[in-house]
């Protein structure tokens, strides 16, 4: 399958944020010595260049050509950027799919009012159809098209946190199809705080339904190349806006019930919401993966963010955690030496402890003094576990306060709830 790079705006970025197409070209060059890739013909995955049979998309046709366009929030008015956004908006209006950056993670966007677009989103992600999609708007005036009524609680939260990483669940309007809401009479809606996302919604002339732009169950994408790794050939376009700012999905608060309830923790914390709505609470079951109830918000029911290796989260004092993990690593090594299957070990650590571990792979999320840094790096490191073929993975736990609650929610989802309490 082919990825054609349209170079829209050249912007300097740190090495970890290389253009998605550049990353894929390097990956393709590693995978095949016989495939020739060049800019004029477009950047292609080695399996398609070498003549292997293309996969089928959701309708059984040959895979879609996925274009990657690099643009920047700081150059929104450049002609090339405007043309790229106009083309992306046309794709959305005509029922296609576009991956785009937000301040939280990259989203996979389709026309929220078109049931066929929502079906395509579920198919591209391999997502269960009862897992609701979040509807994105670019201005508060657009909410009346999405919801039946706007309660005062929603207006108060919107005035404080929109545009930004907060999603509200309200009674859906008649125009919103059940395919978008996972069959529910409620709808999740937010106004993203990213200029590229807002411009795309305006160009599309419709609210955009957008879950995270990754295959279902995989770590959410914080770079455009993560979208390409999961959705190459399944969607029409990826807008490469560089690294996201937050790195965790939005906070979701349910306002369709008597007591405002957080169904997914995020950057907007419970204490911040209680400044506006003092009665707000957190749903006690948000980390359960085995609930039999129909999920009311994304991420409530199914295992998410998971690397392929076996992940265990360990909580305790620093010394106890380091000692326990190293003992487990030694057991894995001993099994291998005694004739068992060789397993690659990995530890997801912090700057304060990374040098203490004796694993094949140790990755530092950042300093415990800066939980926002840890949040930004979490999904990228979880994806790296797969890139490095880690079999047995241990991760340090974090405090459940502030944004730490969101970090732990994602870690425990990734681990399938597997937590060792020392």
N, C-alpha and C positions, 0 to 999 in steps of 0.2 A: 504494500500500500504506500501511497506517496504523500509526503508532507511538503507543500510548496511554501517557502518562506517569502512573505512580502515584507521587505524591510521598511517599516513606516517611519520610525524615528530612532536615530542612533543616540543612545544615552549611555553614560558610563555607569557601570554597576560593579559591585564587589564580585570576586571570583565565584562565590557560591551561587550567585544569581546570574549565571551565564544564560544567553538566550536559549529557549527551549529547543529550537531547531539545531543550534550548535551542539547542544548536549546529545541530541539524537543522532547527529551525524558522527560524533565521536564514538557513540555506542555502536552504531552500525559498522564503522570502520574496524572496531575491535572484533565484532562478531563474524566478519567475513573478509578474507584476504582477496577474494576474487571479484568483489562488487566494486564498481567505480561510481563514486558519488561526486557531483559537481554542482555548483550554484546555478548554472544555466538550466540544467534538467530538473532541479529541485532536489530537496533532501529526502531520501527514501530509506525506509527501513530495509535492512539487508535481506529479509525473507522475501520481499516483493521484488527487489532489484534482481535477485538471483533466480527469479522465475518460478518461485514456489506459489502454489495456489493461494489466491487471496481468500480471506475469511468472508463469511456472509454477514450482512448486517441484519437488523431486526426484521426485515421483510424478505430475507433470503437473497437479496441482490448482492453484487460485488460491493466491497467496502467503499465507503464515502471517502473522497479526497479531503483530508483535513488540512486546512490552511492555517498557518501560524503567522499572526501579525503582531509585531512588537511596537507598542505605543507607550506613552508616558503621561502621567497625570500632569506634569509640569509643561507639557507641550500640546495641550488639548486643542488649541486653535490652529495648529499647523495643518495645511491642506491635506497632507497624507493621512494625518490622524482623523480628520473630519471625514475623509473618504472611507477609511477603514470602519469607523463607527457607523456611517451610513450603510455600508455593505452588511455589517453585522446586524443592524436593525432590520434590513430587508430580509435577511435569512430568518430572523425571529418571526417577522410578520407572515412569512410564507410557510411557516410550520417547521423550520429547521432548528438546529441546536447550536449554541455558541457558548464556549467556556470563557469566563471573564473574571477579572480580579475584583475582590471586595476588600474591605479593611480586615476581614476575619480570615477567610480562606477563599480559594477560587470556587466560583459557582458554575453549575451547568444549566444554562438558561434556555427556556422555551416560552412560548406564548401561554401565559397562565389561563387565558380564557378559551384556549383551544384544547379540547380533550385529546385530540390526536397528538399534539405536542407533548402533553404530559405522559401519554403512553410511550412516546419515543424516549423521554427522559428515563422512565423506569426500565425500558429495554436496554438502553445504552449503559446504564449503571448496573444492570442485573439486580435491581432493587425490588423488594416486595411491594406490591401495589397497594398494600394497606398502610404504608409508611408515608405520611403526608409530606407534601412539598411546601416550602416557604415561598410566599408570593412577595415580590420586591416591587416597591414603588419609588418614584423619584421626588415626590412632593406630597405633603399631607393632604392636599386637595384631592388626590387620586384615591384616597382610602374609601370614599363613598361608593366607588365602583366595585370594591372588593368585599366590603362587609355590609351586613344588614343595617346595623346601627353602631355608632361610635359612643361608647359610654364615657363618662367624665374621667374615669380612672385611666382610660387609654389616652385621652387628650393630655392629661397631666404627665403621664410617662413620655409621651411623644414630644411635648414641649421641652422636657429635660434631656432626653437621650437620643432623639432623632435629629438629623441622620446619625446613625451609629449602630453598634452591635447589640441591639435589643429587638427580639421578635415577640409580638403579642398575638395570642390566640383569641379570636372573636367569632361571633356568629357570622357565617359566610353570607355574602350577597347572592341573589338568584343567578347572576351572570357567571359566577365561578363554578366550573364543572366539578362533579364529584371525583372525576379522575385526578384532579389536582389536589383535592383534600384527602385522598385515601378513603373515600366513601363517607367522610364525616360531614356533619352540618356546621362544623366550625372550620375556620381558615387561619393559618399562621401567616402573619404579614409583618414586614419590616421595611425601613428606608435605609439603605446602606450608606455609610459615610465614606464612599470612595467616588471620586469624580468620574472615573471611567465607567463604573457601574451605573451611576446616575445618568450619564450621557447616553449610554446604551439603552436604558429604559426609555428615555425621551425619544431617541431615534426609532425605537420599536413601536411607539404609539400604543403600547399596551403594557399592563403589568407583566412582570417576568417571573415565572415559577423557576426556582433555582435551588436544588440541593447542592451539596459539595460535588465538585467535578472529578469524581474518582469512581472506580468500580466499587460496588457495595461491599462493605466490610473492610476495605483497605483504608490506610491512613489518609486523612483529608489532605488535599493539595495546597501547599503554600507557595509553590512556584509553578509557572506554566509548564515546565517540563514534566512535572508530576501528572498534570492533566494529560499530556501527550503520551506518557507511558501507559496510562490506563485506558484512554479513549481514542487513541490514534485509529482512524478509519471508521469510527462510530459516530462522529459528529462533523459538522461542516467547517467550523472555525474555532480557533483558540486566540483570544486577545492576550498577548503577553505583556502584562503591566509590571513585571518584576516581582520581587518578594512582597508578600502581604505584611501588614503592620502588626497585627495581633497574633495570628497563628492558631487560634481556636475559634470554633463556630460561635455564633451569637447566643446570648442568654435567651431562653424562651420562658415567657411568663403567661400563664393561662388566666385570662380575664373573663372567660365565659362562665365561671363559677362564682359563688358568693365571696369566697376568699381568694385573692390573687395568689397564685401558686407557681413557683418556679419549677418547670419540668425539665429544663436542661441548664446547668450552671455555665457561666461564661464570664467575659470581661466585666459586664455589669453585674455586680455582686448583690447578694441579698441585702446587705447593709445599705447599699446605694439605693435600691428600690424601696426599702423601708423609710428612707428619708422622704419619699413621696407618698408611699402607701404603707403606713406603719403596720397594718395587719397582714402584710405579705408573709408567705411561708414557703418552705421547700418541700416538694413531694418526697415522701420517705422512700419511694421505690425507684428513684431515677437511675440507680446503678444496677438494678436487676436485669438480667438478660433472659430470664425464663418466664416472665409474666405472661399469663394467658389472656390479659385484656388487650383490646384493640388499641394500638398506640395513638395517642392524641397529638404527639409532637415527634419530629424526627429524632431518632437515637434512643427512644425509650425502651424498645422491646428487643431489638436485634443486636448481636455482637458487632461492634464497630472498631475501626482503626487498627485492626489486628495485623501484626506481621505473621509470616508463615511459621516462624519458629515458636517454640513453647515459651510463653512469657509468664513470669511470676513477679509480683510486686512484693517487696519486703519492707515492713515498717518496724521501727524500734529506735534505740539510741544509735548514734553514728557508729560507735565501736561495735555494738552488737550486730548491726546490719552488715558491716564490712566483714566481720568474722564469720557470720552465717553464710554469706554469699561465697566467700572464698572457700569455705568448707564444702559447699555444694559443688563448686567448680572443681575442687580436688577429686570429689567422687566421680564426676563425669570423666575426668582425665583417667582415673584408675580403671573405670569400666572399659575405656578404649584400649588401655595398655594390656588388659587381661583378655583381649580378643573380641570385645564388643564393637559395635559400630562406632566409628570415629564421628564425634559430634563437635561442631564448632560452637564455642561458647562466647557469650557477649554480656556486657553489663552496661546499663544506662545509668550513668552516675551524675554527679555534680562536680563543679570545679574543685570543691573542697576535698573530695574523696577519690577522684578518678585515678590518681596514681597509686592507690592502695589495693587495687584489684589485680588478680592474676588470671585474666581471661584472654582468649584469643583476640577479642575486640572489646575495647572500652570506649564509650562515647560520652562526652561531657555536655550536658544540656545547658550549662551556665552556672552562675553562682546562686546559692540559696538566698542571698541578700537581694537578688533581683528576680522575683518570680515571673515577671513579664518576659524576661529573657528566656527563661525556661519554657514558658508557654510558646514563644515564637519558634523554638527549636524542636519541640516535642514531635510533631508529625514528620518533620524531615528526618529525624533520627530513627523513628519507627520504620520509615521507608528504607533507610540505610541498612537496617537489620536484614531486610530481604535482599538488597543489592549485594551484601556481603555473605549471604547464605548462612546466617546464624541459625543454629538448631535449638540451642538452649539459651534463653535470655532471662536475666534478672534485672529488675529496675528498683531503684530506691523510691520509697514513698515520700509524699510531701504533706505539709500541713493542710488541713481542710478549711482554712480560713481564707477569705478574700478570693483572689483568682486561683489560689491553691485548690479550692473546691472543684473548679473546672478542670484543672490539671489532673487531679486524682480521678475525677469522673471519666476522663478519656483514657487514663492508664488502666483503670479497672475494667472498662469496656474492652480495651485491647487485650487484656489478660483473661477475659471471660470470667471476671470476678475472682481470680486466683490471688489471694492476699495472705501472706505469712505475717502474723503479728507476734513479735518477739517480746 
